[in-house]
């Protein structure tokens, strides 16, 4: 947290950002956690079980988050034809390579320490990147819609954590909270979960948030046609609504809600690196 906050301030003051370095660190982190997870998997059935559990949890958080948003009664018109094709091979490839290599070779490395240092670098780079671009005045005057959407994301995560723990889908309430409060930020949530709960749950946390982002592209266009609630729809994207899923929301809603999506995602991106360590420290 300290590295992130200091880098955030330095990035704002110096105006320096390192987007390519940030992307590279993310890819290395994905590979590292996947390699660690793959090396701990004993059988192919265990690996398929991890993927299955992640899909179930991601569907769970998408549907519950959408339902929570519906409690805030808000309907808007959506644009006519919704069509979007999106792929993330650059993230999928290191994930599959890491899992496969770890499963087949099972290299003996100090993964925990490696990932901790990679997280330090990620916090530093992300702090600079966000600090150099963010306008704090805009955050202070963030729209009501963005604040409500952020609240929906957090409430949805807490409800999902309580329900998944109560149903026995996850063995630990704190683990469930951190996993769902990651809000789609898989490259951060996966590694931080792995350092506290081991590589298997780290991979599940990564995949759950990864699939959440991908499901947004598949289900949001369908859900908004049935219930055109912007809070519900944008909350599904979580932190990714400021970048990767922003194009989706721009294609569905008018400009006002595109800005709201961006602000909500930016606010979540600011608070997640502070919120998750605090939850883990409880």
Secondary structure, 3 states (H helix, E strand, C coil): CHHHHHHHHHHHHHCCCCHHHHHHHHHHHHHHHHHHHHHHCCCHHHHHHHHHHHHHHHHHHHHHHHHHHHCCCCCCCCCCCCCCCCCCHHHHHHHHHHHHHHHHHCCCCCHHHHHHHHHHHHHHHHHHHHHHHCCHHHHHCCCHHHHHHHHHHHHHHHHHHHHHHHCCCCCCHHHHHHHHHCCCCHHHHHHHHHHHHCHHHHHHHHHHHHHHHHHHHHHHHHHHHHCCCHHHHHHHHHHHHHCCCHHHHHHHCCHHHHHHHHHHHHHHHHHHHHHHHHHHHC
